[in-house]
Amino acid sequence: MIGIVDYGMGNLFSVSKALERLNVPYIISDKKEQLSKTDGLILPGVGAFRDAMKLLNETGLADFIKEQAEAGKPILGICLGMQLLFEGSEENGVFEGLGLLKGKAVRFSGESNGERYKVPHMGWNKLKFHQDSPLTENVAEEHVYFVHSYYIAEEEREALIASSDYFEEVPAVVGKGSVFGMQFHPEKSGDLGMALLNNYTEYVKKTEVRA
């Protein structure tokens, strides 16, 4: 069973509907006792990094997620949820993240080679795979749907599974150990998005958690 972490800022409905289409059992909860009984966690998110981390810290879910990651439970962050997995963000100040992955969220500059470009990055962009991963098994480099103004920089290259180009190289799929992230919305990315999400759920089924 997958636990969708409800901390008040998630795109819970679309993620849960995607799991239903995959016939994957899930719960939506903000209760650590319930989430601890699941086999994998999805951390969705829309909105501001600062507000999200404040809610996660106030509810104790931040420490809980770190503990679950340490125990080896598969975790998938989506959009803002992916950015929260990293060390911090420069959105409206400098704020600490969960620190499960190295790197930080920075804003698109809006300018490249003297030309302005649109921020937020909104639309379909093609993935480029950099290494094998359980998430990208048996899927092709096709387009996925992004909506974001911040992207991850200074990431570990060995954690970069796939990227996309939007005037900058945008880490699109990341992973280290059993901690994964997708900057785009897989639940809104057609067949490829659903295949990536399905691969995560299949990985969860195969993973033995230590605690």
QUIVEN-V944877 format. One record per helix or strand of 3 or more residues. SS is the DSSP state (H for helix, E for strand). FROM is the first residue (numbers start at 1). TO is the last residue. Records with the same first field share a line. If there is no record, write none. Layout:
SS: FROM-TO / FROM-TO
This chain:
E: 2-5 / 26-29 / 40-43 / 74-78 / 104-107 / 121-126 / 143-148 / 150-153 / 160-165 / 169-176 / 179-182
H: 12-21 / 32-35 / 49-59 / 61-70 / 80-84 / 134-136 / 157-159 / 186-188 / 190-206
